[in-house]
């Protein structure tokens, strides 16, 4: 008994030292990666608790205070939502604290990049505290998470449009025959991929002998968007490029596939329904991995823009000089670094993670509507279908607007 106690103490001390070593090794440049790692950890915790926490939560009187105990799926969904709520509050608090940070000499800059042991402890305490909240608060969070998830998808669309237009401008700016040829090749490949993808969608999601008019409508609408993109982009008044049109067409077709693949497995027009049990674990893994990667991209790219929440009005680096200059060159260099403006909006960076927490909760719970076998799959259910399809339509609308707005409002900058 004494030996086991000593062994447990040694293991705990080693784990503590390992965590301390990891968090102390997080530098200023790797802070954003650390936040992404913390978000990935929250997804893993949500996934694990969804599978194992239901029997324990059934014993908690402030959660299971019903006259009739709900189904196991209810407790699985509740566990995911509570972890997501703790994650949402953690990043929202950081976002509020970082509003208005414009220069690196702001004390909150050090808070954003350091104090990782305290942050991890606070995150753990917040998540644990969520399991003591009444069900009404969690239910309210579930309701607003649907809207937050839509905002997260909308942010991704805006970032994609910005990336594609920037990509096109960069290659055109070289003004060389090679890069023009590269634009044509990439555009051609994207369009071939779009139409080939549409053929697969017709094969998978329009089963013969079944009334699959809704699925056919979704696929045909996406194909119409692809043709409209090309026509508008190549119109002489627009003077656009075929590269953004082709990339957005392929992305819209992917969103169409994602929406159709989210249809319930028992739906006759869903060609994936025969593999429901086989794809359960793989679908969940791919869904979580896609979420982590999309959040990393969104947070890094959106956070890199200082104009989204804080205008770039910070004074130039080095404008404020110390009254008593120091002879130590390293100290002088540090002071100059502190006077520099921040390179991205810290507040918006954390808002991305707050919205992503809501979105990941909806993925893991099937938008809180999955039951039975579908409840074991990620991102399955009619709400998820419509969210994906509407996101594709919103992408089409925003792309058309990005082309038409400079013509309709020539006096404004876009």
Buried (B, 14 or more C-beta within 10 A) or exposed (E): EEEEEEEEEEEEEEEEEEBEEBBEEBEEEEBBEBBBBBBBBBBEBBBEBBEEBBEEBBEEEEBBEEEEEBEEBBBBBBBBBBBBBBBBBBBBBBBEBBBEBBBBEBEBBEBBBBBBBEBBEBBBEBBEEBBEBEBEEBEEBBEEBBEBBBBBBBBBBBBBBBBBBEBBEEBBEEEEEEBEEBBEEBBEEBBEBBEEBBEEBBEBBBBEEEEBEBBBEBBEBBBEBBEBBBEBBEEEEBEBBBBBBBBBBBBBBBBBBBBBBBBBBEBEBBBBBEEBEEBBEEBBEEBBEBBBEBBBBBBBBBBBBBEBBBEEEBEEBEEEEEEEEEEEEEEBEEBBEBBBBBEBBBBBBBBBBBBBBBBBBBBBBBBBBBEEBBBBBBBBBBBBBEBBBBBBBBBBEBBBEBBBEBEEEEEEEE
